[in-house]
């Protein structure tokens, strides 16, 4: 896993990690829809201030930012060139 180790995933196997990340992404999407959050920055700010130990760490993890950025692009009807 490199120099940083597995961090929040240290006691999980690969299936548990996948399930954990999916649950966190689902929670974040539900939060965004319920609270009219339309930007990644607003979500990241909320996660940093209120859900640092799970949401924020997943957002900062490999693939977390990419996943949620794609969600916001789709949500905001971003059209690819």
C-alpha positions, -999 to 999 in steps of 0.1 A, spaced: 0 0 0 30 24 -1 44 46 26 11 59 39 -2 24 47 -39 16 46 -51 42 72 -88 39 78 -88 6 60 -61 -11 81 -84 -37 96 -104 -45 65 -99 -70 36 -105 -58 0 -142 -67 0 -148 -49 33 -130 -18 19 -152 -18 -12 -183 -21 9 -172 6 33 -164 30 5 -197 23 -13 -216 30 20 -197 62 25 -204 74 -11 -241 65 -7 -242 86 25 -225 115 8 -249 114 -22 -279 112 1 -266 142 21 -260 162 -11 -295 155 -24 -312 162 10 -293 195 15 -290 208 -20 -253 205 -21 -241 212 -57 -204 216 -54 -175 194 -44 -160 222 -23 -192 224 -2 -192 187 4 -155 187 12 -159 215 37 -188 198 54 -169 165 55 -138 182 69 -157 199 97 -183 172 105 -172 138 92 -135 139 92 -129 103 103 -149 87 75 -162 110 47 -133 133 45 -107 105 46 -126 87 18 -128 119 -2 -90 123 2 -83 86 -7 -73 72 -40 -103 75 -62 -126 92 -37 -122 127 -52 -126 113 -87 -158 95 -79 -175 124 -62 -163 149 -88 -179 128 -115 -211 127 -94 -212 165 -93 -204 169 -130 -234 146 -138 -256 163 -112 -248 197 -126 -254 185 -162 -218 191 -173 -215 182 -209 -183 166 -221 -167 180 -253 
